[in-house]
Amino acid sequence: MVTVNNSDYYNNIPAGRDLNKLPNNSSAGTTVGYQYDGLTEEDRFVQKVLQEHYDKVYKENLSHSDPMAYIESKYCDVTS
């Protein structure tokens, strides 16, 4: 059995994030309280390439008369 000490988690919260000052509702602009800025340029590039690829695949899927049947055939039918 693995025991997790919550103090390890709370000690690693970035400085400047006051848990008592988080917004009361999501309409306040954020539900997290801070933005993660640890992405590298390579991470951003990979995200961009993946987003473009899946946007293209999504549009291709929607171009068929029955998108769900096309997707099922494409990914589930071994004869396809």
C-alpha positions in Angstrom: 0.0 0.0 0.0 1.3 3.4 -0.9 0.7 6.3 1.5 0.5 9.8 0.0 1.4 12.7 2.2 -0.8 15.7 1.2 1.7 18.1 2.6 4.1 17.1 -0.2 1.5 18.3 -2.8 0.7 21.5 -1.0 4.3 22.4 -0.5 4.8 22.3 -4.3 2.1 24.8 -5.1 3.8 27.7 -7.0 4.6 30.7 -4.9 2.1 33.5 -5.2 -1.0 31.2 -5.3 -3.0 32.1 -2.3 -5.6 29.3 -1.9 -7.8 31.6 0.2 -8.1 34.1 -2.7 -9.4 31.8 -5.4 -12.6 33.0 -7.2 -15.9 31.8 -5.8 -17.3 30.9 -9.2 -16.1 30.1 -12.7 -17.4 33.4 -14.2 -14.6 35.2 -12.4 -12.3 34.4 -15.3 -10.5 31.3 -14.0 -11.2 28.3 -11.9 -7.5 27.4 -11.3 -6.1 30.6 -9.8 -2.9 30.7 -11.9 -1.8 29.8 -15.4 0.6 27.0 -16.1 3.5 28.5 -18.1 5.9 25.6 -18.1 5.5 24.8 -21.8 8.5 24.9 -24.0 8.6 26.2 -27.6 8.8 22.5 -28.7 5.7 21.7 -26.6 3.8 24.6 -28.3 5.0 23.5 -31.7 3.8 19.9 -31.1 0.5 21.2 -29.8 0.1 23.3 -32.9 0.9 20.4 -35.3 -1.4 18.0 -33.5 -4.2 20.6 -33.4 -3.9 21.2 -37.2 -3.8 17.4 -37.9 -6.9 16.7 -35.9 -8.8 19.7 -37.3 -8.1 18.3 -40.8 -9.3 14.8 -39.8 -12.4 16.2 -38.1 -13.3 18.2 -41.3 -12.7 15.1 -43.4 -15.0 13.0 -41.2 -17.7 15.6 -41.4 -17.5 15.8 -45.2 -19.1 12.3 -45.5 -22.9 11.9 -45.7 -22.9 9.8 -42.5 -19.9 10.8 -40.4 -20.5 8.3 -37.6 -20.8 5.4 -40.0 -17.6 6.5 -41.8 -15.7 6.8 -38.5 -16.9 3.4 -37.4 -15.9 1.8 -40.7 -12.6 3.6 -40.7 -11.5 2.6 -37.2 -13.5 -0.6 -36.3 -14.0 -2.5 -39.6 -11.0 -4.7 -40.3 -12.0 -4.9 -44.0 -12.0 -1.2 -44.4 
